[in-house]
Amino acid sequence: MENFHFVGTTSQDDSFSTPPPPPHPKAASRSAPAKVNSTSSKRKRKSINVDDDELSERTAQRLSYTPEEHVRLAGAWLECSIDPINGNGKKGEKFWDDIAALYNSTTPSNRKRDQNHLKQEWQRTKKRLGAFHGEWTAVNGVYHSGFTTVDLEKMALEKYEANYGHPFPHLTMWVKLRDDGK
């Protein structure tokens, strides 16, 4: 009596081999793989000017934040976070709704941002602000006779650029937040 362990084998002396997979139904219609252009997968940033737009409508393109918008964002965040009446004990969504309302009240209609955009930009810039403030406190902690705050800022900017490989882009935002202990 023969013991058949594998379907399709006639004896135990035959070696087991799997049959090749069946051809893909769409593979026969394709003659060669499509060539992918390597530059098509990279994002290309296109500069757009919304100030010339007559309709003042937003586009699908990402609008970069201007230094003035960063200062407005810092001001709105600061005002909402040190609010003496409501305090800073708000839930995240309400907190960022208030910031967005305050920010958009002073923003042209074609540059308004929603709460998610403002929160994301704040998270991005907060890391850089913290890193620069660390450089500032290191420079400021060492006694420098005869140096003004402008001189100390220049030293901190040089130190930041040396440590991080690029200049600090949010100096006006940092100046607004520096003295409020936030």
N, C-alpha and C positions, 0 to 999 in steps of 0.2 A: 504494500500500500504506500503510495507516494504522498508526501506531505507538501501541499502547495501553499507557500506563504505569500507569494506575490501573484497577483492576478496576471494572467497572460504568460507565465513561465511554464514550460513543459517539464523541466527537470531541475534538480538542484545544482547541476553543474553549470547552467547558464548564469552569467553575471547580470545583475539588475542594472538596467539603464532606463532613464526616464525618456519618454518621447519628446521631441522638440515641441515648443508651444505653437499653437496654430497662429497663422499670420493675422495681424490686426486688420480689420476690414477697411480702415481708412489708409493703411500703409500702402496698399496697392495703388491708391489714387495719387499718393505723393511720390514724386520722382526723386526729389532731393530735399534735404532739410532747408528751410528758409534761412537766408543769411540775415543775421541780426546786426544792425548798425550799432556799434558800441557807443556812439555819441548820442543816440536817441534815448537811451535809458537815463542819461544824466539830466538833472534839472537845470534848466537855463533860466537865470533870473533876468527878467525884463523890467526895465525901469519904465514906470508909467507916471504920467503927470495928471493928477486929477484936478489940479487948479484950473486947467484950460477947458475942462469939460463944462459945456453949457447946461447940461441937464443935472449936474451935481449928483450923479448916481454912482454907486459903488460898482466895481468890476469884480470879476472872479480872480483877479490877480492879487497877490499879497502886497499890502502897502507897508513899507518899512516905517518904523517909528522915527519921527524927527526929534531932535534934542528938546524942542519945546513941548512935544507930546510926552516925552519922558518926565519933564518937570511937572506937567499937569498930572500925570499918573502918580508921581511921588507926592504931590500936594493933596490929591484926592485920597490916596492911601493914608497919608499922615493925618488928615482931618478926620477920616472915619475911624482910625485906630486910637486917637486920643480924644474922642468925643466925650466931654464930661457928663453929658446927660445919659446917653445910652451905653457909654463905655465900650469896651472892646469885647464884651461877652456875647457877641452875636454869633449865630451859626454861620458857617462859611458861605452859603448861598446868599443869605441876606446881606452879609458884610460886602461881598463882591457886587451885589446888585446896587447897594448904596454907592460904592466906589464908581461903578459904571454910570449911574445917574449923575453923580457930581462931575465926573470926567466929561461926559457927553454934554453937560449943560454949558460948558465953555469951549466946545469943539465945533468947527464947521460941520454941516450936515454930511459932506462927502468924506469926512475923516472919522466918523463916529465908530466906536468899537463896542462889542458886546462884552458881557462879564467874563466869558471864557477867554477871549483874546487878551483882555487886560490881565487876567490872572496868569496866563501863560507867559506874557511878557514880563510881568513882575517876578515870576519864578526864575526866568532867565537872567534878568538884570540883578536880582537879589544876590546871586552867587558872586557876581563880579563886584558888586558894592561891598559885600562882606570881605572879599579878598583885598580890595583897595583900602578899606577901613583898617584892616589888619596891618597893612604897610604904613598907613598914616599913624596909627598908634605906636608902632615900632619906632618910627622917625621922631614922633612927638615925645616919646618917653625918654629919649636921650637929650640931655641938656645941650642946647645950641645957643651960645651967647651971640646976640646980635642978629639972629635970624628972625624974619617976620613969618607970619602964617603963609604968605605967598611963597616964600623960600622953602618952607617945610612942605607945602603942597608939591612944589617942583621936585623936591627930593623924593617924596613918596611916589610921584608919577614915574620918576626914573627907576626907582626900586621895583615898582609894579611891572614896568616894561621889561626890566632885566629878568625878573622872576617868571613872568608869564608869556613873554615873547611877543606881546602886542601892546599898543598903548591903551590906557584906560579910557573907554568911550563915554562914560557917564559922569563926568566931573560936575556938571551943573546939577544933576539929580542928587549926587552925593552931598554937594554944598547945601542943598535944601534940607536934606535929612540929617546932616552932621550934628547939629546942635540940639536936636530934639530927643536924643537918647534912644532912638528906635532903631 
